[in-house]
Amino acid sequence: GAISVESPMWVPPFREKGHPLIKNAELVITVGYDAAELNPESWNPSNDKQIIHIDFQQSEPHPNYRPAVQIEADIRETIEKLGRRELLSGYEPEESHQKKIKEVRERWQEAIDKYENHYNFPLKPQRIISAIRKVMGKSDILIADAGQNKISVAEYYSVYRPNTLFIHNQLASMGTAVGGAIGAKLARPKQRVIAICGDGGFAMTSQEVA
């Protein structure tokens, strides 16, 4: 939810195969990036991109991830200060770039629409996530447990508001989505809250809903 899908600058996330918009980028600004989550060799194979790294700690050494600038500070404060400086005030991407953004978004939507009404077994992730998105309001909260499910959620679930999608990543424990959903509902009782769990994750904390 850092950037709403309603923003003209939003583009879908990408996996290890890389991203068509990153391919020709001269400068990449990473925020909270960890090379363990996405191998930089997949999007910087020639090691020719200028990189600005923003995180609360320095980046780990990697042959394809060598930031020219590292801003080691609180991420929220850093982004807010950069925003107040209006570094991108009045910025609009070139027409060719806008066209590429549109093409990438259309391909992403086509991948979802293809299985939106798919009822064969097993159900496709796009079918399940599309159904969830339809019943969720823009301010409702989805929490994805650690496991394979989080990849599909990150790829296909569209987010409109900050703090409405929580994904347990990297070394996060399995089974946290159920407790997280209970906590989210207590904190925001007027909003719908859904937890997506695998069978293993749910088995670890299923007693919490007894």
Buried (B, 14 or more C-beta within 10 A) or exposed (E): BEEBBEEEEBBBEBEEEBBEBBEEBEEBBBEEBBBEEBBBBBBBEEEEBEBBBBBEEEBEEBEBBBBEEBBEEEEEEBBEEBEEEEEEEEEEEEEEBEEBBEEBBEEBBEBBEEBBEEEEEEEBBBBBBBEBBEEBEEBBBBBBBBBEBBBBBBBBBBBBBEEBBBBBBEEBEBBBBBBBBBEBBEEBEEBBBBBBBBEEBBEBBEEEEE
